[in-house]
């Protein structure tokens, strides 16, 4: 009877340990996926911001150059 009780306790302990390990692995995987998603979102956001800033700077430079050229031509014609 004592060995049966010890066997039951051992089985319960093994099941609890396996369940705890599975839960820990699942939590670690979920956290890792969340971290990867956050890193990707931040990276994409940074890339989009950089592209928008570059486009705005290029547009401003082109507008300034066109205005300077047009003003120069108008002043030269007078």
SEFIZA-3560 file (N, C-alpha, C; in Angstrom, 3 decimals):
REM SEFIZA-3560
<numar><xx>0.833</xx><yy>-1.204</yy><zz>0.000</zz><atom>N</atom></numar>
<numar><xx>0.000</xx><yy>0.000</yy><zz>0.000</zz><atom>CA</atom></numar>
<numar><xx>0.870</xx><yy>1.257</yy><zz>0.000</zz><atom>C</atom></numar>
<numar><xx>1.951</xx><yy>1.203</yy><zz>0.750</zz><atom>N</atom></numar>
<numar><xx>2.833</xx><yy>2.375</yy><zz>0.837</zz><atom>CA</atom></numar>
<numar><xx>3.496</xx><yy>2.649</yy><zz>-0.513</zz><atom>C</atom></numar>
<numar><xx>3.861</xx><yy>1.572</yy><zz>-1.237</zz><atom>N</atom></numar>
<numar><xx>4.512</xx><yy>1.780</yy><zz>-2.532</zz><atom>CA</atom></numar>
<numar><xx>3.524</xx><yy>2.336</yy><zz>-3.562</zz><atom>C</atom></numar>
<numar><xx>2.260</xx><yy>1.932</yy><zz>-3.450</zz><atom>N</atom></numar>
<numar><xx>1.238</xx><yy>2.477</yy><zz>-4.352</zz><atom>CA</atom></numar>
<numar><xx>1.056</xx><yy>3.967</yy><zz>-4.099</zz><atom>C</atom></numar>
<numar><xx>1.014</xx><yy>4.365</yy><zz>-2.824</zz><atom>N</atom></numar>
<numar><xx>0.883</xx><yy>5.775</yy><zz>-2.454</zz><atom>CA</atom></numar>
<numar><xx>2.095</xx><yy>6.575</yy><zz>-2.951</zz><atom>C</atom></numar>
<numar><xx>3.280</xx><yy>5.999</yy><zz>-2.786</zz><atom>N</atom></numar>
<numar><xx>4.493</xx><yy>6.672</yy><zz>-3.276</zz><atom>CA</atom></numar>
<numar><xx>4.463</xx><yy>6.813</yy><zz>-4.792</zz><atom>C</atom></numar>
<numar><xx>3.952</xx><yy>5.776</yy><zz>-5.483</zz><atom>N</atom></numar>
<numar><xx>3.844</xx><yy>5.836</yy><zz>-6.941</zz><atom>CA</atom></numar>
<numar><xx>2.857</xx><yy>6.920</yy><zz>-7.375</zz><atom>C</atom></numar>
<numar><xx>1.741</xx><yy>7.019</yy><zz>-6.678</zz><atom>N</atom></numar>
<numar><xx>0.745</xx><yy>8.054</yy><zz>-6.991</zz><atom>CA</atom></numar>
<numar><xx>1.337</xx><yy>9.444</yy><zz>-6.774</zz><atom>C</atom></numar>
<numar><xx>2.032</xx><yy>9.630</yy><zz>-5.654</zz><atom>N</atom></numar>
<numar><xx>2.661</xx><yy>10.923</yy><zz>-5.365</zz><atom>CA</atom></numar>
<numar><xx>3.705</xx><yy>11.246</yy><zz>-6.428</zz><atom>C</atom></numar>
<numar><xx>4.490</xx><yy>10.260</yy><zz>-6.839</zz><atom>N</atom></numar>
<numar><xx>5.517</xx><yy>10.490</yy><zz>-7.867</zz><atom>CA</atom></numar>
<numar><xx>4.877</xx><yy>10.880</yy><zz>-9.196</zz><atom>C</atom></numar>
<numar><xx>3.792</xx><yy>10.222</yy><zz>-9.560</zz><atom>N</atom></numar>
<numar><xx>3.106</xx><yy>10.543</yy><zz>-10.810</zz><atom>CA</atom></numar>
<numar><xx>2.535</xx><yy>11.953</yy><zz>-10.749</zz><atom>C</atom></numar>
<numar><xx>1.923</xx><yy>12.312</yy><zz>-9.625</zz><atom>N</atom></numar>
<numar><xx>1.364</xx><yy>13.659</yy><zz>-9.464</zz><atom>CA</atom></numar>
<numar><xx>2.469</xx><yy>14.704</yy><zz>-9.557</zz><atom>C</atom></numar>
<numar><xx>3.596</xx><yy>14.461</yy><zz>-8.921</zz><atom>N</atom></numar>
<numar><xx>4.716</xx><yy>15.403</yy><zz>-8.960</zz><atom>CA</atom></numar>
<numar><xx>5.228</xx><yy>15.556</yy><zz>-10.389</zz><atom>C</atom></numar>
<numar><xx>5.369</xx><yy>14.447</yy><zz>-11.106</zz><atom>N</atom></numar>
<numar><xx>5.849</xx><yy>14.513</yy><zz>-12.490</zz><atom>CA</atom></numar>
<numar><xx>4.858</xx><yy>15.278</yy><zz>-13.363</zz><atom>C</atom></numar>
<numar><xx>3.565</xx><yy>15.036</yy><zz>-13.194</zz><atom>N</atom></numar>
<numar><xx>2.554</xx><yy>15.745</yy><zz>-13.981</zz><atom>CA</atom></numar>
<numar><xx>2.593</xx><yy>17.236</yy><zz>-13.679</zz><atom>C</atom></numar>
<numar><xx>2.704</xx><yy>17.594</yy><zz>-12.404</zz><atom>N</atom></numar>
<numar><xx>2.767</xx><yy>19.012</yy><zz>-12.031</zz><atom>CA</atom></numar>
<numar><xx>4.004</xx><yy>19.664</yy><zz>-12.623</zz><atom>C</atom></numar>
<numar><xx>5.141</xx><yy>18.985</yy><zz>-12.559</zz><atom>N</atom></numar>
<numar><xx>6.384</xx><yy>19.544</yy><zz>-13.116</zz><atom>CA</atom></numar>
<numar><xx>6.250</xx><yy>19.726</yy><zz>-14.624</zz><atom>C</atom></numar>
<numar><xx>5.678</xx><yy>18.746</yy><zz>-15.317</zz><atom>N</atom></numar>
<numar><xx>5.509</xx><yy>18.850</yy><zz>-16.774</zz><atom>CA</atom></numar>
<numar><xx>4.575</xx><yy>20.001</yy><zz>-17.120</zz><atom>C</atom></numar>
<numar><xx>3.471</xx><yy>20.140</yy><zz>-16.386</zz><atom>N</atom></numar>
<numar><xx>2.535</xx><yy>21.237</yy><zz>-16.647</zz><atom>CA</atom></numar>
<numar><xx>3.207</xx><yy>22.580</yy><zz>-16.405</zz><atom>C</atom></numar>
<numar><xx>3.969</xx><yy>22.702</yy><zz>-15.329</zz><atom>N</atom></numar>
<numar><xx>4.668</xx><yy>23.956</yy><zz>-15.026</zz><atom>CA</atom></numar>
<numar><xx>5.676</xx><yy>24.278</yy><zz>-16.124</zz><atom>C</atom></numar>
<numar><xx>6.420</xx><yy>23.279</yy><zz>-16.585</zz><atom>N</atom></numar>
<numar><xx>7.399</xx><yy>23.505</yy><zz>-17.653</zz><atom>CA</atom></numar>
<numar><xx>6.700</xx><yy>23.948</yy><zz>-18.938</zz><atom>C</atom></numar>
<numar><xx>5.572</xx><yy>23.298</yy><zz>-19.272</zz><atom>N</atom></numar>
<numar><xx>4.831</xx><yy>23.687</yy><zz>-20.479</zz><atom>CA</atom></numar>
<numar><xx>4.331</xx><yy>25.119</yy><zz>-20.359</zz><atom>C</atom></numar>
<numar><xx>3.781</xx><yy>25.474</yy><zz>-19.206</zz><atom>N</atom></numar>
<numar><xx>3.282</xx><yy>26.842</yy><zz>-19.006</zz><atom>CA</atom></numar>
<numar><xx>4.418</xx><yy>27.848</yy><zz>-19.125</zz><atom>C</atom></numar>
<numar><xx>5.566</xx><yy>27.558</yy><zz>-18.539</zz><atom>N</atom></numar>
<numar><xx>6.713</xx><yy>28.468</yy><zz>-18.607</zz><atom>CA</atom></numar>
<numar><xx>7.187</xx><yy>28.627</yy><zz>-20.054</zz><atom>C</atom></numar>
<numar><xx>7.246</xx><yy>27.519</yy><zz>-20.789</zz><atom>N</atom></numar>
<numar><xx>7.682</xx><yy>27.588</yy><zz>-22.195</zz><atom>CA</atom></numar>
<numar><xx>6.699</xx><yy>28.418</yy><zz>-23.014</zz><atom>C</atom></numar>
<numar><xx>5.396</xx><yy>28.203</yy><zz>-22.800</zz><atom>N</atom></numar>
<numar><xx>4.394</xx><yy>28.970</yy><zz>-23.535</zz><atom>CA</atom></numar>
<numar><xx>4.509</xx><yy>30.457</yy><zz>-23.213</zz><atom>C</atom></numar>
<numar><xx>4.686</xx><yy>30.792</yy><zz>-21.940</zz><atom>N</atom></numar>
<numar><xx>4.824</xx><yy>32.204</yy><zz>-21.547</zz><atom>CA</atom></numar>
<numar><xx>6.075</xx><yy>32.811</yy><zz>-22.175</zz><atom>C</atom></numar>
<numar><xx>7.170</xx><yy>32.076</yy><zz>-22.154</zz><atom>N</atom></numar>
<numar><xx>8.415</xx><yy>32.586</yy><zz>-22.751</zz><atom>CA</atom></numar>
<numar><xx>8.239</xx><yy>32.810</yy><zz>-24.251</zz><atom>C</atom></numar>
<numar><xx>7.568</xx><yy>31.883</yy><zz>-24.929</zz><atom>N</atom></numar>
<numar><xx>7.343</xx><yy>32.036</yy><zz>-26.370</zz><atom>CA</atom></numar>
<numar><xx>6.452</xx><yy>33.242</yy><zz>-26.645</zz><atom>C</atom></numar>
<numar><xx>5.391</xx><yy>33.413</yy><zz>-25.848</zz><atom>N</atom></numar>
<numar><xx>4.506</xx><yy>34.565</yy><zz>-26.034</zz><atom>CA</atom></numar>
<numar><xx>5.262</xx><yy>35.872</yy><zz>-25.815</zz><atom>C</atom></numar>
<numar><xx>6.076</xx><yy>35.938</yy><zz>-24.777</zz><atom>N</atom></numar>
<numar><xx>6.862</xx><yy>37.147</yy><zz>-24.507</zz><atom>CA</atom></numar>
<numar><xx>7.854</xx><yy>37.399</yy><zz>-25.636</zz><atom>C</atom></numar>
<numar><xx>8.498</xx><yy>36.350</yy><zz>-26.124</zz><atom>N</atom></numar>
<numar><xx>9.462</xx><yy>36.514</yy><zz>-27.216</zz><atom>CA</atom></numar>
<numar><xx>8.769</xx><yy>37.031</yy><zz>-28.475</zz><atom>C</atom></numar>
<numar><xx>7.604</xx><yy>36.479</yy><zz>-28.795</zz><atom>N</atom></numar>
<numar><xx>6.863</xx><yy>36.942</yy><zz>-29.971</zz><atom>CA</atom></numar>
<numar><xx>6.439</xx><yy>38.397</yy><zz>-29.791</zz><atom>C</atom></numar>
<numar><xx>5.989</xx><yy>38.743</yy><zz>-28.585</zz><atom>N</atom></numar>
<numar><xx>5.587</xx><yy>40.130</yy><zz>-28.321</zz><atom>CA</atom></numar>
<numar><xx>6.775</xx><yy>41.075</yy><zz>-28.491</zz><atom>C</atom></numar>
<numar><xx>7.935</xx><yy>40.678</yy><zz>-27.988</zz><atom>N</atom></numar>
<numar><xx>9.129</xx><yy>41.520</yy><zz>-28.125</zz><atom>CA</atom></numar>
<numar><xx>9.501</xx><yy>41.687</yy><zz>-29.593</zz><atom>C</atom></numar>
<numar><xx>9.438</xx><yy>40.603</yy><zz>-30.350</zz><atom>N</atom></numar>
<numar><xx>9.766</xx><yy>40.683</yy><zz>-31.785</zz><atom>CA</atom></numar>
<numar><xx>8.776</xx><yy>41.609</yy><zz>-32.502</zz><atom>C</atom></numar>
<numar><xx>7.491</xx><yy>41.485</yy><zz>-32.170</zz><atom>N</atom></numar>
<numar><xx>6.480</xx><yy>42.345</yy><zz>-32.800</zz><atom>CA</atom></numar>
<numar><xx>6.742</xx><yy>43.806</yy><zz>-32.464</zz><atom>C</atom></numar>
<numar><xx>7.051</xx><yy>44.092</yy><zz>-31.203</zz><atom>N</atom></numar>
<numar><xx>7.327</xx><yy>45.480</yy><zz>-30.802</zz><atom>CA</atom></numar>
<numar><xx>8.556</xx><yy>46.009</yy><zz>-31.531</zz><atom>C</atom></numar>
<numar><xx>9.608</xx><yy>45.198</yy><zz>-31.629</zz><atom>N</atom></numar>
<numar><xx>10.829</xx><yy>45.635</yy><zz>-32.322</zz><atom>CA</atom></numar>
<numar><xx>10.538</xx><yy>45.905</yy><zz>-33.799</zz><atom>C</atom></numar>
<numar><xx>9.760</xx><yy>45.035</yy><zz>-34.430</zz><atom>N</atom></numar>
<numar><xx>9.432</xx><yy>45.227</yy><zz>-35.849</zz><atom>CA</atom></numar>
<numar><xx>8.595</xx><yy>46.492</yy><zz>-36.038</zz><atom>C</atom></numar>
<numar><xx>7.611</xx><yy>46.702</yy><zz>-35.158</zz><atom>N</atom></numar>
<numar><xx>6.768</xx><yy>47.903</yy><zz>-35.269</zz><atom>CA</atom></numar>
<numar><xx>7.609</xx><yy>49.162</yy><zz>-35.086</zz><atom>C</atom></numar>
<numar><xx>8.502</xx><yy>49.158</yy><zz>-34.102</zz><atom>N</atom></numar>
<numar><xx>9.362</xx><yy>50.322</yy><zz>-33.873</zz><atom>CA</atom></numar>
<numar><xx>10.278</xx><yy>50.552</yy><zz>-35.070</zz><atom>C</atom></numar>
<numar><xx>10.838</xx><yy>49.485</yy><zz>-35.608</zz><atom>N</atom></numar>
<numar><xx>11.738</xx><yy>49.620</yy><zz>-36.763</zz><atom>CA</atom></numar>
<numar><xx>10.991</xx><yy>50.174</yy><zz>-37.975</zz><atom>C</atom></numar>
<numar><xx>9.799</xx><yy>49.642</yy><zz>-38.222</zz><atom>N</atom></numar>
<numar><xx>9.010</xx><yy>50.130</yy><zz>-39.362</zz><atom>CA</atom></numar>
<numar><xx>8.633</xx><yy>51.596</yy><zz>-39.156</zz><atom>C</atom></numar>
<numar><xx>8.263</xx><yy>51.947</yy><zz>-37.933</zz><atom>N</atom></numar>
<numar><xx>7.915</xx><yy>53.343</yy><zz>-37.635</zz><atom>CA</atom></numar>
<numar><xx>9.107</xx><yy>54.262</yy><zz>-37.875</zz><atom>C</atom></numar>
<numar><xx>10.270</xx><yy>53.857</yy><zz>-37.420</zz><atom>N</atom></numar>
<numar><xx>11.475</xx><yy>54.670</yy><zz>-37.617</zz><atom>CA</atom></numar>
<numar><xx>11.780</xx><yy>54.811</yy><zz>-39.105</zz><atom>C</atom></numar>
<numar><xx>11.665</xx><yy>53.717</yy><zz>-39.847</zz><atom>N</atom></numar>
<numar><xx>11.936</xx><yy>53.775</yy><zz>-41.291</zz><atom>CA</atom></numar>
<numar><xx>10.952</xx><yy>54.712</yy><zz>-41.982</zz><atom>C</atom></numar>
<numar><xx>9.669</xx><yy>54.621</yy><zz>-41.625</zz><atom>N</atom></numar>
<numar><xx>8.660</xx><yy>55.494</yy><zz>-42.235</zz><atom>CA</atom></numar>
<numar><xx>8.950</xx><yy>56.957</yy><zz>-41.909</zz><atom>C</atom></numar>
<numar><xx>9.291</xx><yy>57.238</yy><zz>-40.661</zz><atom>N</atom></numar>
<numar><xx>9.596</xx><yy>58.623</yy><zz>-40.267</zz><atom>CA</atom></numar>
<numar><xx>10.804</xx><yy>59.138</yy><zz>-41.045</zz><atom>C</atom></numar>
<numar><xx>11.836</xx><yy>58.321</yy><zz>-41.166</zz><atom>N</atom></numar>
<numar><xx>13.037</xx><yy>58.747</yy><zz>-41.901</zz><atom>CA</atom></numar>
<numar><xx>12.697</xx><yy>59.013</yy><zz>-43.369</zz><atom>C</atom></numar>
<numar><xx>11.904</xx><yy>58.133</yy><zz>-43.972</zz><atom>N</atom></numar>
<numar><xx>11.531</xx><yy>58.321</yy><zz>-45.383</zz><atom>CA</atom></numar>
<numar><xx>10.718</xx><yy>59.606</yy><zz>-45.554</zz><atom>C</atom></numar>
<numar><xx>9.768</xx><yy>59.848</yy><zz>-44.656</zz><atom>N</atom></numar>
<numar><xx>8.953</xx><yy>61.066</yy><zz>-44.741</zz><atom>CA</atom></numar>
<numar><xx>9.832</xx><yy>62.305</yy><zz>-44.594</zz><atom>C</atom></numar>
<numar><xx>10.763</xx><yy>62.286</yy><zz>-43.638</zz><atom>N</atom></numar>
<numar><xx>11.649</xx><yy>63.433</yy><zz>-43.436</zz><atom>CA</atom></numar>
<numar><xx>12.505</xx><yy>63.665</yy><zz>-44.683</zz><atom>C</atom></numar>
<numar><xx>13.045</xx><yy>62.595</yy><zz>-45.261</zz><atom>N</atom></numar>
<numar><xx>13.876</xx><yy>62.736</yy><zz>-46.464</zz><atom>CA</atom></numar>
<numar><xx>13.053</xx><yy>63.305</yy><zz>-47.612</zz><atom>C</atom></numar>
<numar><xx>11.824</xx><yy>62.812</yy><zz>-47.791</zz><atom>N</atom></numar>
<numar><xx>10.978</xx><yy>63.314</yy><zz>-48.870</zz><atom>CA</atom></numar>
<numar><xx>10.662</xx><yy>64.789</yy><zz>-48.664</zz><atom>C</atom></numar>
<numar><xx>10.334</xx><yy>65.172</yy><zz>-47.434</zz><atom>N</atom></numar>
<numar><xx>10.037</xx><yy>66.580</yy><zz>-47.149</zz><atom>CA</atom></numar>
<numar><xx>11.256</xx><yy>67.451</yy><zz>-47.426</zz><atom>C</atom></numar>
<numar><xx>12.430</xx><yy>67.011</yy><zz>-46.997</zz><atom>N</atom></numar>
<numar><xx>13.651</xx><yy>67.787</yy><zz>-47.226</zz><atom>CA</atom></numar>
<numar><xx>13.917</xx><yy>67.921</yy><zz>-48.726</zz><atom>C</atom></numar>
<numar><xx>13.759</xx><yy>66.842</yy><zz>-49.482</zz><atom>N</atom></numar>
<numar><xx>13.992</xx><yy>66.898</yy><zz>-50.932</zz><atom>CA</atom></numar>
<numar><xx>13.001</xx><yy>67.853</yy><zz>-51.589</zz><atom>C</atom></numar>
<numar><xx>11.733</xx><yy>67.779</yy><zz>-51.204</zz><atom>N</atom></numar>
<numar><xx>10.726</xx><yy>68.676</yy><zz>-51.780</zz><atom>CA</atom></numar>
<numar><xx>11.057</xx><yy>70.126</yy><zz>-51.461</zz><atom>C</atom></numar>
<numar><xx>11.437</xx><yy>70.415</yy><zz>-50.214</zz><atom>N</atom></numar>
<numar><xx>11.783</xx><yy>71.782</yy><zz>-49.834</zz><atom>CA</atom></numar>
<numar><xx>12.983</xx><yy>72.265</yy><zz>-50.631</zz><atom>C</atom></numar>
<numar><xx>14.004</xx><yy>71.430</yy><zz>-50.783</zz><atom>N</atom></numar>
<numar><xx>15.188</xx><yy>71.821</yy><zz>-51.539</zz><atom>CA</atom></numar>
<numar><xx>14.828</xx><yy>72.096</yy><zz>-52.997</zz><atom>C</atom></numar>
<numar><xx>14.004</xx><yy>71.244</yy><zz>-53.602</zz><atom>N</atom></numar>
<numar><xx>13.606</xx><yy>71.442</yy><zz>-54.999</zz><atom>CA</atom></numar>
<numar><xx>12.822</xx><yy>72.739</yy><zz>-55.146</zz><atom>C</atom></numar>
<numar><xx>11.894</xx><yy>72.995</yy><zz>-54.226</zz><atom>N</atom></numar>
<numar><xx>11.105</xx><yy>74.234</yy><zz>-54.288</zz><atom>CA</atom></numar>
<numar><xx>12.009</xx><yy>75.448</yy><zz>-54.158</zz><atom>C</atom></numar>
<numar><xx>12.950</xx><yy>75.407</yy><zz>-53.215</zz><atom>N</atom></numar>
<numar><xx>13.869</xx><yy>76.542</yy><zz>-53.019</zz><atom>CA</atom></numar>
<numar><xx>14.712</xx><yy>76.760</yy><zz>-54.275</zz><atom>C</atom></numar>
<numar><xx>15.219</xx><yy>75.675</yy><zz>-54.862</zz><atom>N</atom></numar>
<numar><xx>16.039</xx><yy>75.812</yy><zz>-56.068</zz><atom>CA</atom></numar>
<numar><xx>15.213</xx><yy>76.400</yy><zz>-57.211</zz><atom>C</atom></numar>
<numar><xx>13.979</xx><yy>75.918</yy><zz>-57.394</zz><atom>N</atom></numar>
<numar><xx>13.126</xx><yy>76.443</yy><zz>-58.469</zz><atom>CA</atom></numar>
<numar><xx>12.836</xx><yy>77.919</yy><zz>-58.245</zz><atom>C</atom></numar>
<numar><xx>12.524</xx><yy>78.305</yy><zz>-57.013</zz><atom>N</atom></numar>
<numar><xx>12.232</xx><yy>79.714</yy><zz>-56.712</zz><atom>CA</atom></numar>
<numar><xx>13.460</xx><yy>80.575</yy><zz>-56.982</zz><atom>C</atom></numar>
<numar><xx>14.629</xx><yy>80.117</yy><zz>-56.565</zz><atom>N</atom></numar>
<numar><xx>15.858</xx><yy>80.885</yy><zz>-56.782</zz><atom>CA</atom></numar>
<numar><xx>16.141</xx><yy>81.027</yy><zz>-58.274</zz><atom>C</atom></numar>
<numar><xx>15.961</xx><yy>79.960</yy><zz>-59.037</zz><atom>N</atom></numar>
<numar><xx>16.205</xx><yy>80.013</yy><zz>-60.481</zz><atom>CA</atom></numar>
<numar><xx>15.209</xx><yy>80.956</yy><zz>-61.156</zz><atom>C</atom></numar>
<numar><xx>13.922</xx><yy>80.849</yy><zz>-60.782</zz><atom>N</atom></numar>
<numar><xx>12.912</xx><yy>81.712</yy><zz>-61.394</zz><atom>CA</atom></numar>
<numar><xx>13.191</xx><yy>83.175</yy><zz>-61.045</zz><atom>C</atom></numar>
<numar><xx>13.488</xx><yy>83.468</yy><zz>-59.785</zz><atom>N</atom></numar>
<numar><xx>13.790</xx><yy>84.845</yy><zz>-59.376</zz><atom>CA</atom></numar>
<numar><xx>15.034</xx><yy>85.340</yy><zz>-60.097</zz><atom>C</atom></numar>
<numar><xx>16.034</xx><yy>84.495</yy><zz>-60.244</zz><atom>N</atom></numar>
<numar><xx>17.254</xx><yy>84.876</yy><zz>-60.963</zz><atom>CA</atom></numar>
<numar><xx>16.971</xx><yy>85.204</yy><zz>-62.415</zz><atom>C</atom></numar>
<numar><xx>16.141</xx><yy>84.380</yy><zz>-63.068</zz><atom>N</atom></numar>
<numar><xx>15.799</xx><yy>84.638</yy><zz>-64.472</zz><atom>CA</atom></numar>
<numar><xx>15.019</xx><yy>85.943</yy><zz>-64.599</zz><atom>C</atom></numar>
<numar><xx>14.048</xx><yy>86.153</yy><zz>-63.688</zz><atom>N</atom></numar>
<numar><xx>13.236</xx><yy>87.382</yy><zz>-63.743</zz><atom>CA</atom></numar>
<numar><xx>14.123</xx><yy>88.602</yy><zz>-63.530</zz><atom>C</atom></numar>
<numar><xx>15.024</xx><yy>88.540</yy><zz>-62.560</zz><atom>N</atom></numar>
<numar><xx>15.911</xx><yy>89.679</yy><zz>-62.296</zz><atom>CA</atom></numar>
<numar><xx>16.880</xx><yy>89.886</yy><zz>-63.463</zz><atom>C</atom></numar>
<numar><xx>17.328</xx><yy>88.791</yy><zz>-64.097</zz><atom>N</atom></numar>
<numar><xx>18.260</xx><yy>88.911</yy><zz>-65.218</zz><atom>CA</atom></numar>
<numar><xx>17.567</xx><yy>89.533</yy><zz>-66.437</zz><atom>C</atom></numar>
<numar><xx>16.283</xx><yy>89.212</yy><zz>-66.621</zz><atom>N</atom></numar>
<numar><xx>15.552</xx><yy>89.745</yy><zz>-67.769</zz><atom>CA</atom></numar>
<numar><xx>15.286</xx><yy>91.244</yy><zz>-67.625</zz><atom>C</atom></numar>
<numar><xx>15.209</xx><yy>91.726</yy><zz>-66.389</zz><atom>N</atom></numar>
<numar><xx>14.899</xx><yy>93.150</yy><zz>-66.207</zz><atom>CA</atom></numar>
<numar><xx>16.082</xx><yy>93.971</yy><zz>-66.501</zz><atom>C</atom></numar>
//
